[in-house]
């Protein structure tokens, strides 16, 4: 993806510090940001968890981490976080993290700091905020801690308290992925709307997810469900929709593409996965996929049944980039991209019947599926690519640093 010609140059050539909680996810979702700053001559330091502190599968596998490290520009200085961002950090690690945030705050010239994910905001945000360091807070989804299930959670109370502290003031900008998240932050934390920028999710590079005219040959039509195995992602609803389709004689297989995540409160258990396979004969759990491109190419439809408080599901943009018909829920993020009946189907959350009806129409009415997928592809190209995300991100950086001159 080309990054030349952007009228978004950040003044001052100040150094850039990025705190990431999962290195492969940063590279996949926002690698263009660190690459842009590095090529523009800013010194870039990227913090990530130590590989030995992370899980052994999926995005945190040694293979995924090694591949991500290989995609970093040579000039980027990769450093490791003192604690483990995926579990409760011990007191020593927490203190070392605070010392690291203080070191960043005292750096001269002062850096522009990106904090991505609640862990980074909670652990680094307060000191940087109190010492006046310019920060881009990347709230790329409100997630579980803003859900009804987390109302009494200590983690929720801590995150909300820190957000109230760090989001007030002038020396920051906030990136969100949908209009609903922006409205929540404005109302709940009294943030000025002009400090919040809505990006088109993480964006997707159309060269990495190329348009496919028709699904690659497959013995049976495939419904791809490229979401994490969380109840709030609607996994059980999608599986039940598959059972309903099977009962109506609509031939298909439904593929799930993730590993269980036992660290998440909403994760499916191994017993629930086995029960789902027994109940829904056409469901297949494929496990973590290093690349979803071959699976999108085979899919007759893509289903993203989430009622999680998403940013904007990247799977929707990947599916649209490759020209796959889409069914998703009328939910945060999804409704920022899909216009119901035009670019795909928006159905009520937690409704297997509605999912089955929409998927059934796509699978059995080819002209309808063709119209949806071509409209979604054009909408993606018009405002939801990786380039669009980068331009809005750099605009927020420019406005922040110019405001401080």
C-alpha positions in Angstrom: 0.0 0.0 0.0 1.4 3.4 -1.0 1.8 5.9 1.7 3.3 8.8 -0.3 1.7 12.1 -0.9 -0.2 12.3 2.4 -0.8 15.9 3.5 -0.6 14.8 7.1 3.0 15.4 8.1 3.5 15.6 11.8 5.5 18.7 12.6 8.7 18.7 14.7 10.0 15.2 13.8 9.4 14.3 17.5 10.1 10.7 18.4 7.2 8.2 18.4 6.5 5.6 21.2 4.0 2.8 20.7 2.7 0.6 23.4 1.2 -2.6 21.9 -0.3 -5.5 23.8 0.0 -8.1 21.0 2.7 -7.5 18.5 1.3 -9.6 15.6 -2.1 -7.8 16.0 -0.4 -4.4 15.9 1.5 -5.3 12.7 -1.7 -6.7 11.1 -4.0 -3.9 12.2 -1.7 -0.8 12.5 1.6 -1.7 11.1 1.2 1.0 8.5 1.3 3.6 11.3 4.7 2.6 12.6 6.0 2.1 9.1 4.9 5.6 8.1 6.6 7.3 11.0 9.7 5.3 10.5 10.0 6.1 6.8 9.2 9.8 7.6 12.3 10.0 9.8 10.8 9.9 13.3 12.6 7.6 15.7 10.0 4.8 16.5 10.1 2.7 19.7 7.6 -0.1 19.9 6.8 -1.9 23.2 5.3 -5.4 23.2 5.0 -8.3 25.7 8.0 -10.6 25.9 7.3 -13.7 23.8 7.8 -16.1 26.7 5.1 -14.3 28.7 2.4 -15.0 26.0 0.2 -17.9 25.2 1.4 -20.6 22.7 -1.4 -20.4 20.1 -3.0 -17.9 17.8 -1.7 -14.3 17.7 0.5 -15.0 20.7 2.2 -18.1 19.2 6.0 -18.0 18.7 5.5 -18.4 15.0 3.1 -15.4 14.8 5.4 -13.2 16.9 8.5 -14.1 14.8 6.6 -13.3 11.6 5.5 -10.0 13.0 9.0 -9.1 14.1 10.2 -9.8 10.5 7.7 -7.3 9.2 8.9 -4.4 11.4 10.9 -1.7 9.6 14.6 -2.2 10.5 14.8 1.3 12.1 12.0 0.5 14.6 13.4 -0.1 18.1 11.5 -3.1 19.6 11.4 -3.3 23.4 9.6 -5.5 25.8 7.1 -4.6 28.4 8.0 -5.2 32.1 4.8 -7.1 32.8 2.5 -9.5 31.0 -0.5 -7.7 29.5 -2.7 -10.8 29.3 -2.8 -11.6 33.0 -2.7 -9.8 36.4 0.7 -8.2 36.6 2.6 -8.7 39.8 3.6 -5.7 42.0 7.2 -5.7 40.7 6.1 -5.7 37.1 3.6 -3.0 37.7 6.2 -0.8 39.4 8.7 -1.4 36.6 5.9 -0.4 34.1 5.3 2.8 36.0 9.1 3.6 35.9 9.1 2.9 32.1 6.1 5.3 31.6 8.0 7.9 33.7 11.1 7.4 31.5 9.1 8.0 28.4 7.5 11.1 29.9 10.9 12.6 30.7 12.4 11.9 27.3 13.6 14.9 25.4 12.3 15.9 22.9 9.0 14.7 24.2 7.7 11.9 22.1 4.3 11.4 20.6 2.9 8.2 22.3 0.3 5.7 21.0 -1.4 3.6 23.7 -3.3 0.8 22.2 -5.8 -1.3 24.3 -7.0 -0.8 27.9 -3.9 -2.4 29.4 -1.6 0.2 27.8 -3.9 3.1 28.6 -4.3 2.0 32.3 -0.6 1.3 32.9 1.0 4.2 30.9 -1.8 6.7 30.6 -1.9 8.4 34.1 1.8 9.4 34.3 1.9 10.5 30.7 -1.3 12.5 31.2 -0.1 14.1 34.4 3.2 15.1 32.9 1.6 16.6 29.8 3.0 14.1 27.2 1.0 14.2 23.9 -0.8 10.9 23.6 -3.0 9.2 21.0 -5.4 6.9 22.9 -6.5 4.0 20.6 -9.9 2.9 21.9 -10.5 0.4 19.1 -13.5 -1.1 20.8 -15.2 -0.7 24.2 -15.4 -4.5 24.6 -16.3 -6.6 27.6 -15.6 -4.0 30.2 -18.4 -1.8 28.9 -20.9 -4.6 28.7 -23.8 -5.3 31.0 -22.0 -8.5 32.1 -19.1 -6.5 33.6 -21.2 -4.0 35.6 -19.7 -5.2 39.0 -16.3 -6.1 37.7 -13.3 -4.6 39.5 -11.5 -4.5 36.2 -14.3 -2.4 34.8 -14.2 0.1 37.7 -10.4 0.5 37.4 -10.6 1.1 33.6 -13.4 3.6 33.9 -11.6 5.5 36.7 -8.4 5.7 34.6 -10.3 6.7 31.5 -11.9 9.6 33.4 -8.5 10.8 34.5 -6.5 10.4 31.3 -9.2 11.5 28.7 -9.6 15.0 30.3 -7.3 17.7 29.1 -5.9 19.1 25.9 -2.8 17.1 25.1 -4.4 14.0 23.6 -6.6 12.7 20.8 -8.7 9.6 20.9 -9.2 7.2 18.0 -12.3 5.0 17.9 -13.7 2.8 15.2 -17.4 3.7 15.2 -19.8 6.6 15.8 -21.5 4.8 18.8 -18.2 4.6 20.7 -17.5 8.2 20.1 -20.9 9.1 21.5 -20.4 6.9 24.6 -17.0 8.5 25.4 -18.4 12.0 24.9 -21.3 11.4 27.2 -19.7 9.2 29.9 -16.3 11.0 30.2 -17.2 14.5 29.2 -14.7 14.6 26.3 -14.9 17.3 23.7 -16.2 15.7 20.4 -13.4 17.4 18.4 -10.8 15.4 20.3 -12.2 12.1 19.1 -11.6 10.8 15.5 -13.5 7.9 14.0 -11.4 5.7 11.7 -12.8 3.1 9.4 -11.8 0.3 11.8 -8.3 -0.9 11.3 -8.8 -0.7 7.5 -7.8 -3.4 5.1 -5.3 -3.4 2.3 -7.1 -4.5 -0.9 -3.9 -5.9 -2.2 -3.7 -8.3 0.7 -7.3 -9.3 0.4 -7.9 -9.3 -3.3 -11.4 -9.3 -4.9 -12.5 -12.8 -6.0 -15.2 -13.0 -8.8 -16.7 -16.3 -7.5 -16.0 -18.7 -4.7 -13.3 -21.2 -5.4 -14.7 -24.7 -6.1 -15.8 -26.5 -2.9 -17.8 -29.7 -2.4 -20.4 -27.8 -0.4 -21.2 -24.0 0.0 -19.2 -22.6 2.9 -20.4 -20.1 5.5 -17.3 -18.6 7.1 -17.5 -17.2 10.6 -14.2 -15.5 11.2 -14.6 -14.4 14.8 -13.0 -15.3 18.2 -14.7 -18.1 20.0 -16.6 -15.9 22.5 -20.3 -16.1 23.4 -20.6 -12.4 22.9 -19.2 -12.8 19.4 -22.4 -14.8 18.6 -20.7 -18.1 18.0 -23.5 -20.1 19.5 -26.1 -18.1 17.6 -24.3 -18.8 14.3 -24.0 -22.5 15.1 -27.8 -22.6 15.8 -28.4 -20.8 12.5 -26.5 -23.6 10.8 -28.7 -26.2 12.5 -31.8 -24.4 11.3 -30.4 -24.2 7.7 -29.6 -27.9 7.8 -33.2 -28.6 9.0 -34.5 -26.7 6.0 -32.4 -28.7 3.6 -30.0 -25.9 2.7 -26.7 -27.5 1.9 -23.7 -25.8 3.6 -20.8 -26.1 6.0 -20.2 -23.5 8.6 -16.5 -22.9 9.4 -15.2 -21.2 12.6 -11.6 -19.9 12.5 -10.2 -19.4 16.0 -8.9 -21.1 19.0 -10.5 -21.0 22.4 -9.3 -18.2 24.6 -9.6 -19.3 28.3 -8.4 -15.9 29.5 -11.6 -14.2 28.3 -14.8 -14.1 30.5 -17.0 -14.9 27.5 -14.9 -17.7 26.0 -16.5 -21.0 25.0 -15.3 -23.9 26.9 -14.0 -27.2 25.4 -17.2 -28.8 26.6 -19.4 -26.2 24.9 -17.5 -26.6 21.6 -18.0 -30.4 21.7 -21.7 -30.0 22.5 -22.1 -27.5 19.6 -20.5 -30.0 17.2 -22.8 -32.7 18.4 -25.9 -30.6 18.1 -25.0 -28.9 14.8 -23.8 -31.5 12.2 -22.6 -29.0 9.6 -20.4 -26.9 11.9 -16.6 -27.2 11.7 -14.1 -25.7 14.1 -11.0 -25.0 12.0 -8.8 -23.4 14.7 -6.5 -20.4 14.3 -5.6 -19.5 10.7 -2.4 -17.6 10.0 -4.2 -16.3 6.9 -7.9 -16.2 6.2 -7.4 -15.3 2.5 -7.8 -18.9 1.2 -10.9 -19.4 3.4 -12.6 -16.1 2.2 -11.8 -17.2 -1.4 -13.8 -20.4 -0.8 -16.7 -18.8 1.1 -20.2 -18.5 -0.3 -21.1 -16.2 2.6 -19.4 -14.5 5.6 -21.3 -14.3 8.9 -20.2 -12.0 11.7 -22.9 -12.6 14.4 -21.4 -10.5 17.1 -23.2 -8.5 19.8 -19.9 -7.7 21.5 -19.2 -3.9 21.8 -16.9 -4.0 18.8 -15.0 -1.2 17.2 -15.6 -2.2 13.6 -15.0 -5.9 12.9 -12.1 -6.2 10.5 -13.6 -9.4 9.2 -16.4 -7.3 7.6 -13.8 -5.3 5.7 -11.8 -8.3 4.7 -14.9 -10.0 3.4 -16.0 -6.9 1.4 -12.5 -6.5 0.0 -12.6 -10.0 -1.3 -16.2 -9.7 -2.6 -18.0 -12.1 -0.2 -21.7 -11.6 0.7 -22.0 -10.6 4.4 -24.5 -11.2 7.2 -23.9 -9.4 10.5 -25.8 -8.0 13.5 -27.2 -4.6 13.8 -24.5 -3.8 16.4 -21.7 -1.3 17.2 -19.4 -1.0 14.3 -21.2 -3.3 11.9 -23.9 -0.7 11.2 -21.2 1.9 10.4 -20.2 -0.2 7.4 -23.2 -2.4 6.3 -26.3 -0.7 5.0 -29.0 -3.3 5.4 -30.1 -4.8 2.1 -27.6 -2.8 0.1 -24.1 -4.0 1.2 -25.3 -7.1 3.2 -27.8 -8.1 5.8 -28.1 -6.5 9.3 -30.1 -8.7 11.6 -31.1 -8.3 15.2 -28.4 -9.5 17.7 -28.9 -12.9 19.4 -31.3 -14.1 16.8 -30.3 -17.4 15.2 -33.6 -17.4 13.2 -32.7 -14.1 11.6 -29.2 -15.2 10.8 -30.5 -18.4 9.2 -33.1 -16.5 7.1 -30.4 -14.0 5.8 -27.9 -16.7 5.1 -30.5 -18.9 3.5 -31.4 -16.1 1.1 -27.7 -15.6 0.1 -27.1 -19.3 -0.4 -30.2 -19.9 -2.5 -30.6 -16.7 -4.5 -27.4 -16.1 -6.4 -28.4 -12.7 -8.1 -29.1 -11.3 -4.6 -25.8 -12.5 -3.3 -24.0 -11.0 -6.3 -25.6 -7.6 -5.8 -24.8 -7.5 -2.1 -21.1 -8.4 -2.5 -20.4 -5.9 -5.3 -22.0 -3.1 -3.4 -20.0 -4.0 -0.2 -16.8 -4.1 -2.2 -17.4 -0.6 -3.7 -18.3 0.8 -0.3 -15.1 -0.6 1.2 -13.0 0.9 -1.6 -14.6 4.3 -1.1 -13.7 4.8 2.6 -12.6 1.7 4.6 -9.2 0.7 3.3 -5.9 0.7 5.3 -5.0 4.0 3.5 -8.2 5.7 4.8 -7.4 4.5 8.4 -3.8 5.8 8.1 -4.9 9.2 6.8 -7.3 9.8 9.6 -4.8 8.6 12.2 -2.1 11.0 10.9 -4.6 13.8 10.8 -5.3 13.3 14.5 -1.5 13.3 15.2 -1.0 16.5 13.2 -3.8 18.3 14.8 -2.6 17.3 18.3 1.0 18.3 17.7 0.0 21.6 16.0 -2.3 22.4 18.9 0.7 22.1 21.2 3.0 24.4 19.3 
